[in-house]
Amino acid sequence: MKVNTSEFSIKHHPIGTKQDSYYVLKGDHEFLDENDNPRSSKLEEACAKLVFGKKSKHITDKKAYNSYYIKCNPNKEAYNPIKLHSAIQDKKTNAFIDNVCKSEWSFLEVDQSIFNKYLEFLKSHNIRILKDINRSLK
């Protein structure tokens, strides 16, 4: 008996797969998620992001983990989208290396607790939460 392979078509659907989430300041959001967190679909506007399904560093661990990132400057201080220039940016440094070699803002991987505090800051606009986050990052 001969099997006709054209009768069998396998379609792989991304059902149940999760996408990365990008979080922005409340007021600049495109939509709110189920936890009332302000979100956007664009990475360029994001202040924080949640990456789903990152593999563990251990080769024997087969589980996938979520990774949490917030936008920080090279001095590991969280991005303040309320003020265009945070207090750290107002301080002028004459260090040539800081001005030329370091990028201004990048995403830093943080613990889930710090990430949740930053989401609370994005929702409430409370600067005290941001100061607490900066203490935790140092």
ZIUR-V329319 format. One record per pair of residues at least 24 apart in sequence whose C-alpha atoms are under 10 Angstrom apart, sorted by the first residue. I is the first residue (numbers start at 1). J is the second residue. Records with the same first field share a line. If there is no record, write none. Layout:
# ZIUR-V329319
I=J / J
This chain:
# ZIUR-V329319
17=52 / 53
18=51 / 52 / 53
19=50 / 51 / 52 / 53
20=49 / 50 / 51 / 52 / 53 / 66 / 67
21=46 / 48 / 49 / 50 / 51 / 52 / 68
22=46 / 47 / 48 / 49 / 50 / 51 / 69 / 70
23=47 / 48 / 49 / 50 / 70 / 118 / 119 / 122 / 123
24=48 / 49 / 81 / 119 / 122 / 123
25=80 / 81 / 82 / 119 / 120 / 121 / 122 / 123 / 124 / 125
26=82 / 119 / 121 / 122 / 123 / 124 / 125
27=122 / 123
28=81
36=119 / 123
37=119 / 120 / 122 / 123
38=119 / 122 / 123
46=70 / 71 / 81 / 107
47=71 / 72 / 78 / 79 / 80 / 81 / 105 / 106 / 107 / 118 / 119 / 122
48=72 / 78 / 79 / 107 / 108 / 109 / 115 / 118 / 119 / 122
49=107 / 108 / 109 / 115 / 119
50=109 / 112 / 115
66=112
67=109 / 110 / 111 / 112 / 115
68=107 / 108 / 109 / 110 / 111 / 112 / 113 / 114 / 115 / 116
69=106 / 107 / 108 / 109 / 110 / 111 / 112 / 114 / 115 / 118
70=105 / 106 / 107 / 108 / 109 / 110 / 111 / 114 / 115 / 118 / 119
71=105 / 106 / 107 / 108 / 109 / 118
72=104 / 105 / 106 / 107 / 108 / 109 / 134 / 137
73=102 / 103 / 104 / 105 / 106 / 107 / 108
74=98 / 102 / 103 / 104 / 105 / 106 / 107 / 108
75=102 / 104 / 105 / 134 / 137 / 138
76=105 / 106 / 107 / 108 / 134 / 135 / 136 / 137 / 138
77=105 / 108 / 130 / 131 / 133 / 134 / 135 / 136 / 137 / 138
78=105 / 106 / 107 / 108 / 118 / 130 / 131 / 133 / 134 / 135 / 137
79=105 / 106 / 107 / 118 / 130 / 134
80=118 / 121 / 122 / 125 / 127 / 130
81=122 / 125
82=122 / 125 / 126 / 127
108=137
110=136 / 137
111=137
